[in-house]
Amino acid sequence: MLLEQAAALLHPHVPLEKEALLRRLERPPEPKLGDVAFPCFVLAKQLRRAPAAIAAELAETVAAAGKGVRAEAAGAYVNLFFDPAVWVGRIVDAALEPDYGRGGEEHVSRVVIDMSSPNIAKPLGVGHLRSTMIGHALANLYRETGHAVTTVNHLGDWGTQFGKLIVAYRRWGGKAALDADPIGESLRLYVRFHEEAADQPALEDEAREAFLRLEQGDEETTALWRFFVQASMKEFDRVYARLGVRFDAVLGESFYNDKLEPVLHRLRTLGLLEESDGALVVRLDEEGLPPCLILKKDGATIYPVRDIATAIYRKHAMKADRLLYVVGAEQQLHFKQVFGVLGKLGEPWTGDCEHVPFGLMTVEGKKMSTRRGKVVFLDEVLDEAVRRARGIIAAKSPNLPNADEVAEAVGIGAVVFGDLKNRRQLSVDFKLEEAVSFDGETGPYVQYTHARIASLLRKGGFGQPPAQEAADDATLAGDAVLPTADDASLAPDAALLLTADGASLASNAAFLTTGEAPLAADAGVAMTESAWTCAKRLTQWSDAVSEAVRDNEPSAVARYLLELARDFNRFYHDGKVIRPDDAAGTLARLRLSAAVGMLLGRGLKLLGIAAPERM
């Protein structure tokens, strides 16, 4: 909002297109340097004048034209200072609108996002959290900016690992144990196979033969495979429900079995297949890549040909304009090869395929590895986070009636935020104690700020404040009202602060809006530096969302929420928000608080995190 206003003021006096001018504007690092700065270096060559001289003249011109804006030249920069008494009210009025910041992208598209993708018969480990929640957040963010999104869980339900599992089951397993604990027993068998195969290499050949029978449709082998798939999906769905994640399509590798031969036929017809040590490959020398393995020596298909068939299906059957693959960074070569082969097949849309890599995640230094059996179960991490959150909540709010529901929201939110606050390509060593803290750069800190604002609004008469809240604002005690699983679709309604009687902040916003005269209501709040800092942060919301979509980087929104929460808490501690002797100032401060609360709630929801009203 301030950047756009600055561009409007400068544009008549600067030989740049408005969009180009907008891209050049900066937010100074210190308040004394203004609220918006324009570097005049870009004009020096065109105007054949020194940047400092341009800045001095431009500042004088803008100062004479601007209302509520002061311009100063500082070297080669024009620094613009917006008058808080004028602009706080305007910013808050805009931010209280449910569709604030939803300008949408100029070129909307249908985006298919490949995410989560666990392997059947193996547990959901903490390593799956990143693909699942980064993908979930990206889906929400793309929808927020107007794109049509299809999320796909590309299950690892095919491959030689099933040959290993089948061999292990027949040698060391039993139906009773498998019925009692499908995932645990499958993991035990898988680990034992690798332990035994270290001394008995022939087991690997036996496993390859078993998988080949599966590919050929052997009835007994197929029935066992189906059982493994169904049992795993039941367990996966339970964990996904805790995370609030749903998929538009769940399609395993096996879904593409009948789509492989057309791909192989095209590769043969185009003369792209070459033999290499008995296997068939596609050479990618021109792309500077090693050959892409298509068929192994025994004729079994391998991941690349399946991913090629998958991409073609998503492009044509799902009508995808863009294909995103939220998969670990260790698969970068694989996707370069897959996209390279698609290019050699003559698919003109290969450039619309993008691998969205992320770094390794460990918990307290431990990495997941099902082959060695050293598994960090995601469910166990969530349970421990919830347990710790429950302890903190019990200490802060001992009378909270729905403490278990709040603890679930806060504990899981802590784990998810602890992941998403990091730039996705960085490796993350997740530390539970830090993540669950209500202080610092954590999800609970943002959630607690959101709940604090909801409490303020209830105290200010917007909602139904329970009696105990007046006695102890610090604990924010009361009944927790949490978003339900059915609310995960991110409908256009942005009002996320639910009151006890079911009313939303959006309906209350009408009472918080000053209409045509924001100055009177905001005069009391506008003159405090912390309030102005908070209001300016509100104007950066759409920038954070745009950056997250542009770079496929949910951390842009997570970092914004931390900054907004920090700014609000400074404002909150600067002085009482509700003052009986200052009705106009109280309304102004509540309006600012409500605007912050709405964006905190929207941001948490975009990241797939609940926004409790009471904690």
RACOR-V791566 format. One record per run of one state. SS is the DSSP state (H for helix, E for strand, - for the rest). FROM is the first residue (numbers start at 1). LEN is the number of residues. If there is no record, write none. Layout:
SS;FROM;LEN  SS;FROM;LEN
This chain:
-;1;1  H;2;10  -;12;6  H;18;7  E;25;2  -;27;4  H;31;3  -;34;2  E;36;4  -;40;1  H;41;7  -;48;3  H;51;15  -;66;3  E;69;6  -;75;2  E;77;6  -;83;1  H;84;12  -;96;14  E;110;6  -;116;3  E;119;1  -;120;5  E;125;1  -;126;1  H;127;18  -;145;3  E;148;6  -;154;2  E;156;1  -;157;3  H;160;13  -;173;2  H;175;6  -;181;1  H;182;16  -;198;4  H;202;14  -;216;3  H;219;25  -;244;5  E;249;2  -;251;2  H;253;17  -;270;3  E;273;4  -;277;2  E;279;4  -;283;2  H;285;3  -;288;4  E;292;4  -;296;5  E;301;1  -;302;1  H;303;14  -;317;5  E;322;5  -;327;2  H;329;16  -;345;5  H;350;3  E;353;4  -;357;4  E;361;3  -;364;2  E;366;1  -;367;2  E;369;1  -;370;4  E;374;1  -;375;2  E;377;1  H;378;19  -;397;6  H;403;18  -;421;7  E;428;3  -;431;1  H;432;5  -;437;6  H;443;17  -;460;7  H;467;5  -;472;13  H;485;3  -;488;10  E;498;1  -;499;5  E;504;1  H;505;8  -;513;5  H;518;9  -;527;2  H;529;10  -;539;2  H;541;10  -;551;4  H;555;20  -;575;8  H;583;24  -;607;9
